[in-house]
Amino acid sequence: KSGENIQKRSKRTSAEINRQGLIAEFAICQHFAIDPLRHVTRNGSDGGVDLVLPGSDKTLQIKYTPVKNGMLIAGNNQPITADVVIMTERCGGMLDVRVVGYTTREEFYKRAKRKRFRANLPLDYYVPGATLWPIRDIWGVL
């Protein structure tokens, strides 16, 4: 192995996962000065799209990991459907979120490796968070 830190799936409840995901989505809204009440998609399941950019047809998916230096993971049952994926991670308390970086859907699948993170399920796609593009460069793809 190349010394990559392969993260293990945590035993978080779905309520915890949803809450942490919303915290990350609101952090991204704050970062980009987007009104979350108008642009965060919430209809039960969001189908992989968390935000629709104002004045644009570009879609964003916000991924959160509680693991420092974790992986951006897309399971076979949850493919990336948004145009751009932004990865965030916990960086202190539960409400403290750091933006790790971003990638496009096409670039994610082009660079992704495969690994079985969950027993008895198909291989997932993953990209190390450290290899994502810096968030300051996101305007080139939006």
C-alpha positions in Angstrom: 0.0 0.0 0.0 1.0 3.6 -0.5 0.6 4.6 3.1 -2.9 5.9 2.5 -5.1 6.3 5.6 -8.1 4.2 4.6 -11.0 5.4 6.8 -13.4 2.9 8.4 -17.1 3.4 8.3 -18.2 4.7 11.7 -21.2 3.4 13.6 -23.0 6.7 13.5 -26.8 6.6 13.6 -28.6 7.9 10.5 -29.9 10.8 12.7 -26.3 11.7 13.5 -25.3 11.4 9.8 -28.2 13.6 8.7 -27.5 16.2 11.4 -23.7 16.3 10.6 -24.6 16.6 6.9 -26.9 19.5 7.5 -24.2 21.2 9.6 -21.8 20.8 6.7 -24.3 22.1 4.1 -25.0 25.2 6.2 -21.3 25.8 6.6 -20.9 25.8 2.8 -23.8 28.1 2.5 -22.1 30.5 5.0 -18.8 30.2 3.1 -20.4 31.2 -0.2 -23.0 33.6 1.3 -25.9 31.4 0.0 -29.3 31.5 1.7 -29.8 27.9 2.8 -33.5 28.3 3.2 -33.8 29.0 -0.5 -31.1 26.8 -2.0 -30.6 23.7 0.1 -32.6 20.8 -1.3 -34.5 18.8 1.3 -37.2 16.5 0.1 -36.5 13.5 2.3 -33.8 12.1 0.2 -32.0 14.8 -1.9 -30.9 12.4 -4.6 -27.3 13.4 -4.2 -27.9 17.1 -4.8 -27.6 19.3 -1.6 -27.4 22.8 -3.2 -28.4 24.4 -6.4 -26.3 27.5 -7.0 -28.3 30.7 -7.2 -28.6 32.0 -10.8 -27.0 28.8 -12.2 -28.0 25.2 -13.1 -24.9 23.9 -11.3 -25.5 21.4 -8.5 -23.4 20.7 -5.4 -23.1 17.7 -3.2 -21.7 18.3 0.3 -19.9 15.4 1.9 -18.9 15.3 5.6 -16.5 13.1 7.4 -15.8 13.0 11.1 -12.3 11.6 10.2 -9.4 14.0 9.9 -7.6 13.4 6.6 -10.4 11.1 5.5 -11.6 9.9 2.1 -14.3 11.3 -0.2 -16.4 8.2 -0.6 -19.3 7.4 -3.0 -21.0 4.1 -2.4 -22.4 2.0 -5.3 -25.9 2.6 -3.8 -25.2 6.4 -3.5 -23.4 7.5 -6.7 -22.4 11.1 -7.2 -25.0 12.9 -9.3 -24.2 16.5 -8.6 -21.9 18.5 -10.9 -19.5 19.3 -8.0 -18.7 17.6 -4.7 -17.3 19.5 -1.8 -15.8 17.5 1.1 -15.8 18.8 4.6 -14.5 17.3 7.8 -14.9 17.8 11.5 -12.2 20.1 13.1 -13.0 20.4 16.7 -16.5 20.5 18.3 -19.5 19.1 16.6 -20.4 22.4 14.9 -16.8 23.0 13.7 -16.4 22.2 10.0 -13.4 22.6 7.7 -13.7 22.6 4.0 -11.2 20.0 2.7 -11.6 20.6 -1.1 -13.7 19.8 -4.1 -13.8 17.9 -7.3 -16.2 17.5 -10.2 -18.3 14.4 -10.7 -16.3 13.4 -13.8 -12.9 14.0 -12.2 -14.0 12.0 -9.1 -14.8 8.9 -11.1 -11.8 9.3 -13.4 -9.4 9.3 -10.3 -11.3 7.1 -7.9 -10.0 3.9 -6.5 -12.2 1.0 -5.4 -12.4 -0.5 -1.9 -14.9 -2.5 0.1 -15.6 -0.3 3.1 -18.6 -2.4 4.2 -18.7 -6.2 4.4 -21.0 -8.0 2.0 -21.6 -4.9 -0.1 -20.1 -3.9 -3.5 -16.9 -2.0 -3.7 -17.1 1.7 -3.1 -15.4 4.5 -5.0 -13.0 6.8 -3.0 -10.5 9.6 -3.5 -8.2 10.7 -0.7 -9.3 14.1 0.7 -5.8 15.4 0.5 -5.9 15.1 -3.3 -8.9 17.3 -3.8 -8.6 20.7 -5.4 -8.5 23.7 -3.0 -11.9 25.4 -2.5 -10.5 28.8 -3.5 -10.3 27.4 -7.1 -13.9 26.3 -7.3 -15.1 29.3 -9.3 -13.3 28.0 -12.4 -15.9 25.1 -12.6 -19.0 26.9 -11.4 
